[in-house]
Amino acid sequence: MKAVILAAGLGTRMQDAFPNTPKAMLPIGDKPLLEHQINHLKKFGFGEIYINLHYFPGVIKNYFGNGKKFGVKITYSYEPKILGTSGALTNFKKYLEGTFIVLYGDIFTTLNFRKFLEFHQKKKSQATLLVHETDHPEDSDLVAIDQDNRIYKFYISPHKKPVTDTNLSSAGIYFLEPETLRFLSKKTPSDFVEDFFPILLKKNLKMYGYYSSEYSKDIGTLERYQKVKKNIKGLF
């Protein structure tokens, strides 16, 4: 199976503490976050990994190479100008002929990808988003789902007024079907929640939210990074 890891971000909020270091390479225990992600994906049968690069790409490529020593095959795409989260899929479209997973490169997760995929398949979904209750809704993209877990609306951060019909956020992990890729915007940068997913909703594609309380946290700020390190201390 195939996985796309989004690792091109500048990580501006972390550059003072970790200069010249992509967020995906920040240390968690004795390994960079990206290595934890690859190891976790491999456990669930994801053997082909696609990684987009921009900020200090050599740091990632020199560490992982073609992925052979980590038991996977890695294909890279360098973006001279950042294409955005959904825009990053443009360079990988030709490889993504079946169901695939997308994972933001600044997320530490222990999610059971098998159960997530089973939900996606049971619903015959074309795009399934991991959603969970957020502890920082003020800067999170929020997702509204109905009683069948079908997504009916997105609320883009920052919010002009309080959101009252959902406290769920998009957790930056998605299962997608290849037919969704024909709706990718030709304009870049393009964002999943701001640009791509609203188009899929408008086209009436089947989109679901997979609710899970399993551990999935981003390390996008120094405070969140330190919190993740504290939370998982002793696991490795």
N, C-alpha and C positions, 0 to 999 in steps of 0.2 A: 504494500500500500504506500501511498505517497502523502507527504506532508510538506507544507510551505511554512517556513519560519521567517517572520518579518524582522530583520535586524539592521535596517538602513537608518533608523532614527538618529538624530543628532544627540539626544540625551542632554539638552542644554541645562536642565536643572541638576545634573550630576557632574558636569564638567569640572567644577571647582574642586570637588572631592576626588574625582577620578579623571584627571586630564588625559587626553589621547586614548581613551578607552571606550569602545562601544558598550552600551548598557548590557547587551547580551553577554559580554565578557566579564561582568562584575563577579567577584568571587562569592560563592555560596558554599561554606564549608571549604573543602580542599579542591573544588572544581569551579570553573566559570559556569554561570547560569545556563548558557547555551549547551554545555555538555550534559547538565542534568536533564535538559529538555530532550536532547537527542537520545540519551539513555532511556528515558521514560517512554518516548515514542517507540523505540526499538522493542521494548517489552511487549508492546501490543501489535507488533508486526509491521510497523512503518519502517521500511528499509531504504526508501528513496526520499531524500531530504533536499528541498530546494530553499536556498537562502539568498535573500536580496541584501546587497551591501551598499554602503555609501561612506559612512564616517569611519575613517581608519580601517579600510577593508582588509589590509594586510594582517592586522591583528587576528582576525577571524580565520582568514585563509591559511596563514602560517601555522596556526594551532591545529586546525582540523584537516587541512589538505583535502584529499578527495573522499575522506570519511572512512577509508578502508580499515585503519587501525581502531576505529570505533564501531566497526561492524555494520556500517551503512554506506550508501553511495550518496555523495553530496554534489549537487550542481549549484553553481553560484550565478548571480546576475548582478553586475555592478551598475549602479545608477549614478551617472555624473550629476544629474539633478534628481532630487528625490521625487518619485512618482506617486507617493502616498500609499496608504495601506492597501486599498483595492487596486490602485494603479500598478502596484508591484506585480500583480498576477499577469499583466500583459506580456511580460518577458517569459513567463512560464506556461502560457496557454497551450502551446503545442505538446507539452508533456502531460497535461492534466486531462487524460481521456476518461478517467473513472472518478468515483467518489474520492474526495481528498479532504484533508484537514488543514486548517490555517491556524497558526499559533503566533501570537505576538511575542517578539523576542525579549520582552522585559517581564515575562510572567513566570513565576514559579508555581508549578501545579503538581498535585498528586492524583489528579482526576483519572478515573477508570475510563479510558478511551473506548474500551469494548462496549460498556453499557451505554455510553454516549452514542456510539455508532448504531447500536441496536435500536435505540429510541429513534434516531434519524431514519432508519430503514423501516421501522414499524409504521411511522407516520407518513411514509412515502414523501418525505420532505425534500425540497430542493435546496434549502438553506436552513441549517439549524444552528442556533447560537447558544453557547453556554451562558446562562444568566444566573445571577445570585444577588442576594441582598447586599447592598453596598454600604460601607461605613464612611464613604465620602461622596454622597450624592451631589454635592454642589459642583463637582467637576467631573461627574461621570455621565456618560451617555446612557439614558434610561430606556427600558424596553417594556411595552405594555402587552400582556398576553391574555387571552380569554381562558375559559374553563377547560378548554381542550389543549391549552398551551400554544395555540396558534397566535402568532404575532400580528397585532393590528395597528401598532403605532410606535414610532421612535420619538424620543425627546432628546434633542441635541444639546450638549453642554456648551456654554453656560446657559442656565435656565432663566428666562426673563421673569417667570413667576413660579411659585411652588407647584410641583407635579403631585396630583392627588390620587391618580388611579394606578400607580405602580411605585414600588420601591426597589425594583429590580434593575440591575445594570448589565450591560453587555460586558462579558468578562474576557473578551479578546481571544476566544477560541471558537472556531466554526467548522462545521462539516458542510461542504458544498458539492453540488452535482455539476458536471462539466457544462450542462446546458445554460447555467447561469452566466457563464463567461461571455456569451454573446451580447450581454447587456452592459459590459464594462464600458465606462466612458472613454472616449478618445481624448478627452481633455485631462491633463494632469497638472498638479497632483489631484488624485481622486481618493476619497475616504470611504471606507465601508459603510459606516453608519450615516454619514452626512450625504453621501452621493449614491453609492451602489445599492444598498439595501432598500432605500425608498423607491428606487426604480423597480426593484423586484416586487415590492408590494403593489406598486401601481400597475404592474403587468400581471398581477394576481397569481404570482408563483407561490407555492406552498412554503411558508416560513414558520418555523417553530422555535420556541424557547425551551431549552433543556435546563430545568432547575436542578441545581446540585449544591449541597453544602460542603462538598469535598474541598480541600484546600487549593485555592487558586488566587494568588495575590500578585499585583504588579509591584515593581521596584522603581517606579518612575520618579520618585523623590527620595532624598536621603533619609527622611523620616520613615517612609514605607520600606525602603531597603533595610534599614536597621531593624524594623519590626519583623520583617520576614526572617532575617537572620536569627532573631531572638525566638521566634515561634518554632522554627524547625531545628533549633539547637539540639544536638544529641541524635538526630536522625542519621547522620553520616559519620 
